[in-house]
Amino acid sequence: MRGKKVKIKESGILGKFTEDKKNDLKGLNFQINFTYNVEKILFARILATLLRSGINIADALVILEEQFVGKFKRVVSSVRGDIESGQSLAKAIQKHPKFFNKVYVGLVNVGETSGRLIETLEKVAQQQEKDLELKRKVQSASFYPVIVLLCLIGLAALLSFYILPQLVVVFASFYMSMPWTTQLLLKVAGVIRDYGFFILIALIVIVILIRIITSLKSVRPYWQGFLMVIPFVGDLIKKLNLARFSRILGVLLESGVPVNKALNTTIESLDNEVYKRLLSQVRKKVISGLSLGEAIEGLDKQDIFPKLVTQMISVGERTGTLEGNLIYLAEFYEKEIDHITKNLSVVIEPVLLVVVGIVVTFLAVAIISPIYEFVSTLSNSI
């Protein structure tokens, strides 16, 4: 294989492409080493570019293999080996579900079957980018509150282990009576000092148990259903799933996948069990002869599938623009998610500021009050 690489680099258009683009592609390594999500997006985009340049898929995968590092490099190497042994690209990447999900594999398979692999790979990259962008928006919305909470925990630990113990010794030596705020703070500090490690372990165990329980197949639908009725959070979850549903289904249909198969792939690609179960019912109705719009409208779940969704799908089916309408819905809900996440920080920030203000005020009163009394006592004694 070493000799083969040398031969490839010396050949016409491929050699020119390698020399011209090698540095540009390697410059992307800094970005692609962080997550497999970014790597698989870049895999589809660069592969489409290479194929469009006239390079055959086996040689394109040789170039791609040189651009990645770590586990994904080994994945690309395995895919290249399967391609060279005569397998299709879809079958080759299907062996690596951790990196290439069902939507990814399904679209590549359609692209190979229809002879439009380059266009399909570009659609794959766009779909995966949009999916990753949605996840990042949701994660960024929860980042600020977590940072503030960690700062408060750090402040409490600092007071409990370093500041308060020294003040207690001073106050006790003068037999001073301390205000209730200071006494309460000292009791809390004492509990944290004596049992802090056990409390931390208990909290970690509780969090792990909650995650395990809520991830059980029998419990997950009820847990996710509960989250969907929480104000603000539920709205975000619904719009996130509607955006993913619309984009995945729209891209699949646009690529020529039949409705039944497209629905099945979409269902398997969603994480929310509520939507998966409802869409499974929709798929059964479509198989029985109903249109997609009629099947969704028959669910009578206006809070899960709003009228906008059913109307846009029904109009799309009647006018032959279903794929375009689904993409439009995806873009609409993606903008809504962007709006919600921005508003989330606007709503949470003042609430957190009030909470931090209350905590800091309580700490200031609890610490400064006895110091003030201590100084007053010293002044009177002098």
VOLUM-995184 format. One record per residue (C-alpha): residue in three letters; x, y, z. Coordinates in Angstrom, 3 decimals. Layout:
<recs>
<r=ALA	X=X	Y=Y	Z=Z>
...
</recs>
This chain:
<recs>
<r=MET	X=0.000	Y=0.000	Z=0.000>
<r=ARG	X=2.931	Y=2.347	Z=0.623>
<r=GLY	X=3.971	Y=1.998	Z=-3.015>
<r=LYS	X=0.424	Y=2.635	Z=-4.136>
<r=LYS	X=0.333	Y=5.960	Z=-2.276>
<r=VAL	X=3.521	Y=7.102	Z=-3.953>
<r=LYS	X=2.133	Y=6.153	Z=-7.353>
<r=ILE	X=-1.079	Y=8.036	Z=-6.686>
<r=LYS	X=0.724	Y=11.204	Z=-5.664>
<r=GLU	X=2.698	Y=11.206	Z=-8.881>
<r=SER	X=-0.342	Y=10.790	Z=-11.136>
<r=GLY	X=-1.852	Y=13.714	Z=-13.099>
<r=ILE	X=-4.833	Y=15.474	Z=-11.564>
<r=LEU	X=-4.610	Y=13.640	Z=-8.262>
<r=GLY	X=-0.980	Y=14.614	Z=-7.792>
<r=LYS	X=-1.816	Y=18.240	Z=-8.548>
<r=PHE	X=-4.773	Y=18.190	Z=-6.171>
<r=THR	X=-2.666	Y=16.654	Z=-3.405>
<r=GLU	X=0.080	Y=19.224	Z=-3.758>
<r=ASP	X=-2.312	Y=22.182	Z=-4.012>
<r=LYS	X=-4.788	Y=21.162	Z=-1.324>
<r=LYS	X=-2.754	Y=19.102	Z=1.120>
<r=ASN	X=-1.802	Y=22.049	Z=3.315>
<r=ASP	X=-5.336	Y=23.457	Z=3.250>
<r=LEU	X=-6.844	Y=20.141	Z=4.331>
<r=LYS	X=-4.217	Y=19.575	Z=7.007>
<r=GLY	X=-5.055	Y=22.989	Z=8.364>
<r=LEU	X=-8.467	Y=21.591	Z=9.175>
<r=ASN	X=-7.036	Y=18.894	Z=11.426>
<r=PHE	X=-7.034	Y=21.282	Z=14.368>
<r=GLN	X=-10.796	Y=21.595	Z=14.024>
<r=ILE	X=-11.681	Y=18.002	Z=13.254>
<r=ASN	X=-9.895	Y=16.330	Z=16.136>
<r=PHE	X=-12.404	Y=17.475	Z=18.739>
<r=THR	X=-15.544	Y=15.480	Z=17.914>
<r=TYR	X=-16.563	Y=12.681	Z=15.617>
<r=ASN	X=-19.553	Y=14.831	Z=14.555>
<r=VAL	X=-17.284	Y=17.398	Z=12.921>
<r=GLU	X=-15.055	Y=14.709	Z=11.415>
<r=LYS	X=-17.906	Y=12.891	Z=9.690>
<r=ILE	X=-19.185	Y=16.187	Z=8.277>
<r=LEU	X=-15.769	Y=16.993	Z=6.907>
<r=PHE	X=-15.468	Y=13.443	Z=5.546>
<r=ALA	X=-18.574	Y=13.917	Z=3.377>
<r=ARG	X=-17.664	Y=17.427	Z=2.269>
<r=ILE	X=-14.048	Y=16.685	Z=1.292>
<r=LEU	X=-14.993	Y=13.387	Z=-0.359>
<r=ALA	X=-17.589	Y=15.193	Z=-2.480>
<r=THR	X=-14.960	Y=17.793	Z=-3.465>
<r=LEU	X=-12.443	Y=15.107	Z=-4.404>
<r=LEU	X=-14.968	Y=13.131	Z=-6.464>
<r=ARG	X=-16.109	Y=16.308	Z=-8.232>
<r=SER	X=-12.459	Y=16.899	Z=-9.202>
<r=GLY	X=-12.484	Y=13.638	Z=-11.157>
<r=ILE	X=-10.668	Y=11.443	Z=-8.636>
<r=ASN	X=-12.009	Y=7.923	Z=-8.184>
<r=ILE	X=-13.366	Y=6.996	Z=-4.762>
<r=ALA	X=-10.520	Y=4.656	Z=-3.755>
<r=ASP	X=-7.858	Y=7.288	Z=-4.443>
<r=ALA	X=-9.994	Y=9.960	Z=-2.763>
<r=LEU	X=-10.139	Y=7.840	Z=0.403>
<r=VAL	X=-6.333	Y=7.511	Z=0.353>
<r=ILE	X=-6.093	Y=11.315	Z=0.479>
<r=LEU	X=-8.779	Y=11.513	Z=3.150>
<r=GLU	X=-6.989	Y=8.942	Z=5.301>
<r=GLU	X=-3.952	Y=11.231	Z=5.440>
<r=GLN	X=-6.005	Y=14.190	Z=6.673>
<r=PHE	X=-7.434	Y=12.613	Z=9.834>
<r=VAL	X=-5.861	Y=11.332	Z=13.038>
<r=GLY	X=-6.796	Y=8.942	Z=15.828>
<r=LYS	X=-9.819	Y=6.666	Z=15.690>
<r=PHE	X=-11.415	Y=8.349	Z=12.719>
<r=LYS	X=-8.245	Y=7.823	Z=10.669>
<r=ARG	X=-8.563	Y=4.081	Z=11.366>
<r=VAL	X=-12.232	Y=4.220	Z=10.352>
<r=VAL	X=-11.363	Y=5.877	Z=7.032>
<r=SER	X=-8.640	Y=3.264	Z=6.516>
<r=SER	X=-11.164	Y=0.475	Z=7.118>
<r=VAL	X=-13.653	Y=2.074	Z=4.712>
<r=ARG	X=-10.928	Y=2.415	Z=2.080>
<r=GLY	X=-10.018	Y=-1.261	Z=2.485>
<r=ASP	X=-13.645	Y=-2.318	Z=2.017>
<r=ILE	X=-13.982	Y=-0.128	Z=-1.077>
<r=GLU	X=-10.842	Y=-1.641	Z=-2.591>
<r=SER	X=-12.239	Y=-5.128	Z=-1.932>
<r=GLY	X=-15.327	Y=-4.292	Z=-3.998>
<r=GLN	X=-17.896	Y=-3.143	Z=-1.426>
<r=SER	X=-20.071	Y=-0.076	Z=-1.854>
<r=LEU	X=-19.420	Y=3.049	Z=0.201>
<r=ALA	X=-22.761	Y=2.666	Z=2.021>
<r=LYS	X=-21.934	Y=-0.888	Z=3.138>
<r=ALA	X=-18.427	Y=0.168	Z=4.132>
<r=ILE	X=-19.525	Y=3.016	Z=6.400>
<r=GLN	X=-22.447	Y=0.980	Z=7.760>
<r=LYS	X=-19.906	Y=-1.080	Z=9.699>
<r=HIS	X=-19.118	Y=1.989	Z=11.826>
<r=PRO	X=-22.464	Y=3.098	Z=13.361>
<r=LYS	X=-20.693	Y=5.141	Z=16.045>
<r=PHE	X=-19.484	Y=7.513	Z=13.339>
<r=PHE	X=-22.096	Y=7.164	Z=10.581>
<r=ASN	X=-25.757	Y=7.103	Z=11.636>
<r=LYS	X=-28.674	Y=5.628	Z=9.685>
<r=VAL	X=-29.460	Y=8.895	Z=7.894>
<r=TYR	X=-25.864	Y=9.164	Z=6.752>
<r=VAL	X=-25.765	Y=5.564	Z=5.491>
<r=GLY	X=-29.225	Y=5.808	Z=3.905>
<r=LEU	X=-28.385	Y=8.935	Z=1.929>
<r=VAL	X=-25.064	Y=7.540	Z=0.717>
<r=ASN	X=-26.839	Y=4.368	Z=-0.384>
<r=VAL	X=-29.397	Y=6.412	Z=-2.338>
<r=GLY	X=-26.606	Y=8.470	Z=-3.907>
<r=GLU	X=-24.763	Y=5.381	Z=-5.085>
<r=THR	X=-27.928	Y=3.743	Z=-6.406>
<r=SER	X=-29.052	Y=6.827	Z=-8.309>
<r=GLY	X=-25.588	Y=7.744	Z=-9.588>
<r=ARG	X=-25.694	Y=11.103	Z=-7.747>
<r=LEU	X=-23.188	Y=10.349	Z=-4.993>
<r=ILE	X=-21.466	Y=13.735	Z=-5.148>
<r=GLU	X=-24.693	Y=15.711	Z=-4.733>
<r=THR	X=-25.865	Y=13.335	Z=-2.017>
<r=LEU	X=-22.619	Y=13.665	Z=-0.048>
<r=GLU	X=-23.031	Y=17.436	Z=-0.107>
<r=LYS	X=-26.581	Y=17.037	Z=1.231>
<r=VAL	X=-25.254	Y=14.682	Z=3.915>
<r=ALA	X=-22.743	Y=17.300	Z=5.012>
<r=GLN	X=-25.412	Y=20.016	Z=5.115>
<r=GLN	X=-27.839	Y=17.842	Z=7.089>
<r=GLN	X=-25.187	Y=16.779	Z=9.606>
<r=GLU	X=-24.015	Y=20.386	Z=10.013>
<r=LYS	X=-27.546	Y=21.566	Z=10.756>
<r=ASP	X=-28.030	Y=18.720	Z=13.230>
<r=LEU	X=-24.789	Y=19.567	Z=15.026>
<r=GLU	X=-25.672	Y=23.265	Z=15.049>
<r=LEU	X=-28.982	Y=22.523	Z=16.787>
<r=LYS	X=-27.255	Y=20.468	Z=19.478>
<r=ARG	X=-24.680	Y=23.182	Z=20.070>
<r=LYS	X=-27.361	Y=25.840	Z=20.476>
<r=VAL	X=-29.115	Y=23.782	Z=23.153>
<r=GLN	X=-25.825	Y=23.075	Z=24.925>
<r=SER	X=-24.765	Y=26.728	Z=24.865>
<r=ALA	X=-28.098	Y=27.761	Z=26.392>
<r=SER	X=-27.382	Y=25.633	Z=29.477>
<r=PHE	X=-23.707	Y=26.617	Z=29.738>
<r=TYR	X=-24.178	Y=29.946	Z=31.536>
<r=PRO	X=-26.337	Y=28.637	Z=34.430>
<r=VAL	X=-23.901	Y=25.770	Z=35.030>
<r=ILE	X=-20.945	Y=28.165	Z=35.274>
<r=VAL	X=-22.794	Y=30.379	Z=37.776>
<r=LEU	X=-23.805	Y=27.352	Z=39.860>
<r=LEU	X=-20.215	Y=26.081	Z=39.958>
<r=CYS	X=-19.006	Y=29.526	Z=41.071>
<r=LEU	X=-21.528	Y=29.534	Z=43.931>
<r=ILE	X=-20.409	Y=26.051	Z=45.000>
<r=GLY	X=-16.778	Y=27.190	Z=44.894>
<r=LEU	X=-17.619	Y=30.261	Z=47.006>
<r=ALA	X=-19.430	Y=28.120	Z=49.572>
<r=ALA	X=-16.468	Y=25.726	Z=49.756>
<r=LEU	X=-14.011	Y=28.604	Z=50.203>
<r=LEU	X=-16.030	Y=30.084	Z=53.059>
<r=SER	X=-16.630	Y=26.740	Z=54.745>
<r=PHE	X=-13.068	Y=25.469	Z=54.724>
<r=TYR	X=-10.890	Y=28.588	Z=54.976>
<r=ILE	X=-12.607	Y=31.801	Z=56.080>
<r=LEU	X=-15.281	Y=30.807	Z=58.603>
<r=PRO	X=-13.148	Y=28.412	Z=60.719>
<r=GLN	X=-10.659	Y=31.219	Z=61.397>
<r=LEU	X=-13.399	Y=33.698	Z=62.292>
<r=VAL	X=-15.072	Y=31.222	Z=64.633>
<r=VAL	X=-11.866	Y=30.919	Z=66.675>
<r=VAL	X=-11.688	Y=34.707	Z=67.049>
<r=PHE	X=-15.367	Y=35.076	Z=67.985>
<r=ALA	X=-15.266	Y=32.195	Z=70.462>
<r=SER	X=-12.240	Y=33.615	Z=72.264>
<r=PHE	X=-14.251	Y=36.752	Z=73.126>
<r=TYR	X=-17.406	Y=34.811	Z=74.097>
<r=MET	X=-19.452	Y=36.809	Z=71.627>
<r=SER	X=-23.091	Y=36.065	Z=70.840>
<r=MET	X=-23.442	Y=35.776	Z=67.077>
<r=PRO	X=-26.516	Y=36.757	Z=65.006>
<r=TRP	X=-28.766	Y=34.028	Z=63.604>
<r=THR	X=-27.432	Y=34.517	Z=60.089>
<r=THR	X=-23.909	Y=33.745	Z=61.268>
<r=GLN	X=-25.089	Y=30.778	Z=63.339>
<r=LEU	X=-26.989	Y=29.354	Z=60.370>
<r=LEU	X=-23.995	Y=29.843	Z=58.090>
<r=LEU	X=-21.717	Y=28.172	Z=60.629>
<r=LYS	X=-24.043	Y=25.185	Z=60.914>
<r=VAL	X=-24.182	Y=24.825	Z=57.137>
<r=ALA	X=-20.407	Y=25.224	Z=56.960>
<r=GLY	X=-19.997	Y=22.610	Z=59.670>
<r=VAL	X=-22.172	Y=20.134	Z=57.803>
<r=ILE	X=-20.233	Y=20.759	Z=54.584>
<r=ARG	X=-16.910	Y=20.470	Z=56.415>
<r=ASP	X=-17.813	Y=17.251	Z=58.249>
<r=TYR	X=-19.981	Y=15.536	Z=55.650>
<r=GLY	X=-19.138	Y=17.370	Z=52.422>
<r=PHE	X=-17.392	Y=14.402	Z=50.854>
<r=PHE	X=-20.310	Y=12.074	Z=51.586>
<r=ILE	X=-22.815	Y=14.658	Z=50.337>
<r=LEU	X=-20.834	Y=15.007	Z=47.100>
<r=ILE	X=-20.709	Y=11.240	Z=46.635>
<r=ALA	X=-24.454	Y=10.979	Z=47.358>
<r=LEU	X=-25.240	Y=13.690	Z=44.785>
<r=ILE	X=-23.079	Y=11.981	Z=42.159>
<r=VAL	X=-24.775	Y=8.634	Z=42.868>
<r=ILE	X=-28.234	Y=10.253	Z=42.648>
<r=VAL	X=-27.378	Y=11.896	Z=39.313>
<r=ILE	X=-26.020	Y=8.612	Z=37.926>
<r=LEU	X=-29.101	Y=6.704	Z=39.127>
<r=ILE	X=-31.424	Y=9.280	Z=37.551>
<r=ARG	X=-29.549	Y=9.005	Z=34.256>
<r=ILE	X=-29.663	Y=5.201	Z=34.362>
<r=ILE	X=-33.354	Y=5.081	Z=35.263>
<r=THR	X=-34.403	Y=7.692	Z=32.697>
<r=SER	X=-32.401	Y=5.912	Z=29.985>
<r=LEU	X=-34.357	Y=2.667	Z=30.482>
<r=LYS	X=-36.538	Y=1.918	Z=27.467>
<r=SER	X=-39.643	Y=1.515	Z=29.644>
<r=VAL	X=-39.068	Y=4.777	Z=31.537>
<r=ARG	X=-37.650	Y=7.033	Z=28.808>
<r=PRO	X=-41.005	Y=7.894	Z=27.121>
<r=TYR	X=-42.540	Y=9.006	Z=30.437>
<r=TRP	X=-39.453	Y=11.022	Z=31.397>
<r=GLN	X=-39.248	Y=12.725	Z=28.010>
<r=GLY	X=-43.000	Y=13.325	Z=28.075>
<r=PHE	X=-42.620	Y=14.970	Z=31.498>
<r=LEU	X=-39.849	Y=17.252	Z=30.195>
<r=MET	X=-42.079	Y=18.292	Z=27.303>
<r=VAL	X=-44.758	Y=19.722	Z=29.633>
<r=ILE	X=-42.268	Y=21.929	Z=31.507>
<r=PRO	X=-42.734	Y=25.561	Z=30.417>
<r=PHE	X=-40.033	Y=26.920	Z=28.124>
<r=VAL	X=-38.018	Y=23.662	Z=28.259>
<r=GLY	X=-40.868	Y=21.682	Z=26.681>
<r=ASP	X=-41.252	Y=24.247	Z=23.896>
<r=LEU	X=-37.548	Y=23.995	Z=23.121>
<r=ILE	X=-37.665	Y=20.169	Z=23.028>
<r=LYS	X=-40.680	Y=20.148	Z=20.704>
<r=LYS	X=-39.184	Y=22.617	Z=18.242>
<r=LEU	X=-35.857	Y=20.802	Z=18.315>
<r=ASN	X=-37.530	Y=17.514	Z=17.360>
<r=LEU	X=-39.752	Y=19.161	Z=14.747>
<r=ALA	X=-36.693	Y=20.757	Z=13.155>
<r=ARG	X=-34.804	Y=17.453	Z=13.068>
<r=PHE	X=-37.852	Y=15.535	Z=11.813>
<r=SER	X=-38.499	Y=18.024	Z=9.009>
<r=ARG	X=-34.899	Y=18.297	Z=7.854>
<r=ILE	X=-34.085	Y=14.573	Z=7.925>
<r=LEU	X=-37.320	Y=13.583	Z=6.192>
<r=GLY	X=-37.011	Y=16.427	Z=3.687>
<r=VAL	X=-33.422	Y=15.548	Z=2.756>
<r=LEU	X=-34.282	Y=11.857	Z=2.415>
<r=LEU	X=-37.288	Y=12.541	Z=0.178>
<r=GLU	X=-35.310	Y=15.094	Z=-1.832>
<r=SER	X=-32.676	Y=12.410	Z=-2.456>
<r=GLY	X=-35.280	Y=10.012	Z=-3.853>
<r=VAL	X=-35.929	Y=7.776	Z=-0.831>
<r=PRO	X=-39.517	Y=6.397	Z=-0.771>
<r=VAL	X=-41.802	Y=7.857	Z=1.912>
<r=ASN	X=-42.100	Y=4.622	Z=3.919>
<r=LYS	X=-38.367	Y=4.057	Z=4.050>
<r=ALA	X=-37.694	Y=7.751	Z=4.684>
<r=LEU	X=-40.100	Y=7.726	Z=7.640>
<r=ASN	X=-38.462	Y=4.613	Z=9.044>
<r=THR	X=-34.981	Y=6.162	Z=8.840>
<r=THR	X=-36.265	Y=9.413	Z=10.345>
<r=ILE	X=-37.845	Y=7.566	Z=13.267>
<r=GLU	X=-34.617	Y=5.692	Z=13.981>
<r=SER	X=-32.637	Y=8.939	Z=13.853>
<r=LEU	X=-34.701	Y=10.783	Z=16.481>
<r=ASP	X=-33.865	Y=10.541	Z=20.186>
<r=ASN	X=-37.237	Y=11.544	Z=21.618>
<r=GLU	X=-39.410	Y=8.479	Z=22.312>
<r=VAL	X=-42.651	Y=10.489	Z=22.223>
<r=TYR	X=-42.013	Y=11.594	Z=18.649>
<r=LYS	X=-40.696	Y=8.170	Z=17.662>
<r=ARG	X=-43.864	Y=6.430	Z=18.870>
<r=LEU	X=-46.174	Y=8.934	Z=17.206>
<r=LEU	X=-44.248	Y=8.781	Z=13.932>
<r=SER	X=-44.406	Y=4.975	Z=14.061>
<r=GLN	X=-48.199	Y=5.319	Z=14.081>
<r=VAL	X=-47.942	Y=7.775	Z=11.188>
<r=ARG	X=-45.846	Y=5.315	Z=9.188>
<r=LYS	X=-48.414	Y=2.529	Z=9.701>
<r=LYS	X=-51.180	Y=4.828	Z=8.465>
<r=VAL	X=-49.120	Y=5.840	Z=5.418>
<r=ILE	X=-48.520	Y=2.173	Z=4.598>
<r=SER	X=-52.267	Y=1.572	Z=4.877>
<r=GLY	X=-52.920	Y=4.209	Z=2.197>
<r=LEU	X=-53.256	Y=7.595	Z=3.908>
<r=SER	X=-51.206	Y=10.579	Z=2.849>
<r=LEU	X=-48.494	Y=11.820	Z=5.218>
<r=GLY	X=-50.457	Y=14.972	Z=6.058>
<r=GLU	X=-53.644	Y=13.009	Z=6.811>
<r=ALA	X=-51.740	Y=10.513	Z=8.941>
<r=ILE	X=-50.139	Y=13.249	Z=11.091>
<r=GLU	X=-53.395	Y=15.220	Z=11.335>
<r=GLY	X=-55.184	Y=12.080	Z=12.529>
<r=LEU	X=-52.945	Y=11.854	Z=15.590>
<r=ASP	X=-54.846	Y=14.716	Z=17.253>
<r=LYS	X=-51.647	Y=15.934	Z=18.916>
<r=GLN	X=-51.693	Y=19.620	Z=18.124>
<r=ASP	X=-49.093	Y=20.370	Z=20.804>
<r=ILE	X=-46.696	Y=17.759	Z=19.361>
<r=PHE	X=-47.384	Y=18.381	Z=15.660>
<r=PRO	X=-48.792	Y=21.941	Z=15.273>
<r=LYS	X=-51.234	Y=22.808	Z=12.479>
<r=LEU	X=-48.428	Y=24.588	Z=10.641>
<r=VAL	X=-46.666	Y=21.243	Z=10.168>
<r=THR	X=-49.751	Y=19.336	Z=8.969>
<r=GLN	X=-50.839	Y=22.146	Z=6.643>
<r=MET	X=-47.397	Y=22.583	Z=5.087>
<r=ILE	X=-47.082	Y=18.819	Z=4.548>
<r=SER	X=-50.603	Y=18.526	Z=3.102>
<r=VAL	X=-50.044	Y=21.458	Z=0.736>
<r=GLY	X=-46.671	Y=20.018	Z=-0.271>
<r=GLU	X=-48.241	Y=16.656	Z=-1.116>
<r=ARG	X=-50.971	Y=18.262	Z=-3.212>
<r=THR	X=-48.597	Y=20.573	Z=-5.111>
<r=GLY	X=-45.636	Y=18.193	Z=-5.405>
<r=THR	X=-43.404	Y=20.386	Z=-3.235>
<r=LEU	X=-43.309	Y=18.187	Z=-0.107>
<r=GLU	X=-39.508	Y=18.084	Z=0.086>
<r=GLY	X=-39.192	Y=21.857	Z=-0.218>
<r=ASN	X=-41.934	Y=22.462	Z=2.355>
<r=LEU	X=-40.240	Y=20.125	Z=4.835>
<r=ILE	X=-36.918	Y=21.947	Z=4.376>
<r=TYR	X=-38.751	Y=25.234	Z=4.891>
<r=LEU	X=-40.287	Y=23.880	Z=8.120>
<r=ALA	X=-36.847	Y=22.780	Z=9.293>
<r=GLU	X=-35.409	Y=26.239	Z=8.668>
<r=PHE	X=-38.414	Y=27.852	Z=10.369>
<r=TYR	X=-38.034	Y=25.775	Z=13.541>
<r=GLU	X=-34.253	Y=26.187	Z=13.527>
<r=LYS	X=-34.781	Y=29.952	Z=13.612>
<r=GLU	X=-37.306	Y=29.475	Z=16.427>
<r=ILE	X=-34.740	Y=27.446	Z=18.382>
<r=ASP	X=-32.167	Y=30.160	Z=17.836>
<r=HIS	X=-34.675	Y=32.717	Z=19.131>
<r=ILE	X=-35.525	Y=30.570	Z=22.178>
<r=THR	X=-31.899	Y=29.924	Z=23.117>
<r=LYS	X=-31.102	Y=33.629	Z=22.881>
<r=ASN	X=-34.140	Y=34.504	Z=24.990>
<r=LEU	X=-33.226	Y=31.766	Z=27.450>
<r=SER	X=-30.023	Y=33.544	Z=28.379>
<r=VAL	X=-31.920	Y=36.835	Z=28.615>
<r=VAL	X=-34.484	Y=35.270	Z=30.994>
<r=ILE	X=-32.026	Y=33.236	Z=33.062>
<r=GLU	X=-29.434	Y=35.976	Z=33.512>
<r=PRO	X=-31.546	Y=38.324	Z=35.717>
<r=VAL	X=-32.885	Y=35.367	Z=37.715>
<r=LEU	X=-29.353	Y=34.149	Z=38.370>
<r=LEU	X=-28.232	Y=37.664	Z=39.241>
<r=VAL	X=-31.023	Y=37.895	Z=41.828>
<r=VAL	X=-30.086	Y=34.501	Z=43.286>
<r=VAL	X=-26.402	Y=35.421	Z=43.412>
<r=GLY	X=-27.286	Y=38.781	Z=44.967>
<r=ILE	X=-29.352	Y=37.121	Z=47.693>
<r=VAL	X=-26.611	Y=34.592	Z=48.450>
<r=VAL	X=-23.858	Y=37.236	Z=48.514>
<r=THR	X=-25.975	Y=39.554	Z=50.691>
<r=PHE	X=-26.673	Y=36.750	Z=53.163>
<r=LEU	X=-22.978	Y=35.839	Z=53.298>
<r=ALA	X=-21.976	Y=39.473	Z=53.751>
<r=VAL	X=-24.451	Y=39.994	Z=56.598>
<r=ALA	X=-23.485	Y=36.693	Z=58.238>
<r=ILE	X=-19.767	Y=37.528	Z=58.164>
<r=ILE	X=-19.695	Y=41.309	Z=58.556>
<r=SER	X=-22.250	Y=41.544	Z=61.409>
<r=PRO	X=-20.160	Y=39.679	Z=64.004>
<r=ILE	X=-17.018	Y=41.482	Z=62.831>
<r=TYR	X=-18.796	Y=44.804	Z=63.359>
<r=GLU	X=-19.927	Y=43.720	Z=66.834>
<r=PHE	X=-16.400	Y=42.507	Z=67.559>
<r=VAL	X=-14.924	Y=45.890	Z=66.607>
<r=SER	X=-17.585	Y=47.679	Z=68.690>
<r=THR	X=-16.779	Y=45.504	Z=71.705>
<r=LEU	X=-13.085	Y=46.246	Z=71.367>
<r=SER	X=-13.779	Y=49.988	Z=71.082>
<r=ASN	X=-15.951	Y=49.981	Z=74.217>
<r=SER	X=-13.379	Y=47.972	Z=76.190>
<r=ILE	X=-10.654	Y=50.448	Z=75.287>
</recs>
